[in-house]
């Protein structure tokens, strides 16, 4: 067809180079049997874990990790934090998780992850922090992390009789440390009680962060963090101990000059904390084309016309790109053709397809097409926060068959 024809010798050379360097991808049929063909006609898949256009961001986070966690003490103690900002759907969380995953694999460190929820901001202060460290304790108890006895001893030595201050907050911590020493009878309230909690929490974090097992605390959606959480975060950054790194993500369009998070960031910088700020923007045209190439298994030259339209309609927002491509597949404008054994698309219909005002509207339209019982389950689950156990979701869907995961997906 005309779009597949070469218009220059340079295009021929480029394609030959790609075929030579990646023959399995470009010279062999990716759908060699009926099952693979059937899967392709039923869904559009994206490469798991691959990020596009974020090499510099990954490297920058890795460098901070090396300075503060992997090689602590070099040139004195360093108090550093990493704050990643960007618009909703830009890929902030994915960049952090991918970079830290790489660092953890190389160094044997441990990631503690919490996510703030707008609905829990006032109802349950410290919710993301509590959830993160409770999950850490659960992993220790389940044997997913080694060194339970060592951690237990370290925590007992660090907080001793003050342990009940934290066990009342982090449910599974009491199982980790076992029977604690007699609690100190301290009657404090208000701000003094909050200060005491923050002080003990810092001792706890120092106890679980060791040279053999450094800790990275990743807190997502900081723009929804409550005041108590922000104060604790500040105290953790003030505590001059090594083997620990704090990484946070937030939507910069929701953090103005008067926002509490903005004030805490300025406060950190004024007290000498090195704040590495990373801004995540939208993907460039070539990044979008690379994503589409990977998904469709075609040469960049072949997918360029499609990627240019997709980029113009989504502005390169990573989540929007994926959701828009999925909507094209569901509408039949992007499909796998068994007869020619490759992906094809209707460029005119795609060009004229109405685009929603953003990711939220696109996701809402997608949810409205779900089955009524799935919509109901999502509505109820939304009241539980950003995370929920699969067993609860099964109960909400009124479906006890574990093989039916339609609404969980």
SULRA-V147156 format. One line per field, one symbol per residue. ss: DSSP state (~ for helix, > for strand, _ for the rest). psi: psi as a letter, one per 20 degrees, with the letter a starting at -180 (. if undefined). Layout:
ss: ???
psi: ???
//
This chain:
ss: _~~~____~~~~~~~~~~~~~_~~~~_______~~~~~~~~~____________~~~~~~~~~~~~~~~~_________>>>>>>>_____~~~~~~~~~~~~~~~~__>>>>>>__~~~______~~~~~~~~~~~~~~~______~~~~~~~~~~~~~~~~~~~~_____~~~~~____________~~~~~~~~~~~~~~~~~~~______>>>>>>_~~~__~~~~~~~~~~~~_____>>>>>>>_~~~_____~~~~~~~~~~~___>>>>>>>____~~~~~~~~~~~~___~~~~~~~~~~~~~~~___~~~~~~~~~~~~~~__>>>>____>>>>_~~~~~~______~~~~~~~~~~___~~~~~~~~~~~_______~~~~~~~_____________
psi: qghiqqirhhhggghhgghghmhhhiiqoimirhghgghhihqpqqppipqojkghgghghhggggghghmqiokrppoqqpoprrqpjikghhggggghgggghhikrppppqpqphhjghhnqjghgggghhhghghghijiprkghggggggghgicijhhhhhigngihhhgibprrpqpnonqrchhhgggghghghhghhhiorhhmqppoooqliijprhhghgggghhhhomqakppppqqqohijnahjphgghhghgghhjjpooopppoarqrghgghgghghhikrqhhhiggghhggghhijjpggggghgghhgghijipqpohgilrqrqnhghghipppriahghghghghiirqhhgggghgghhiiaiqqqhhhhgghikojoiiokghh.
//
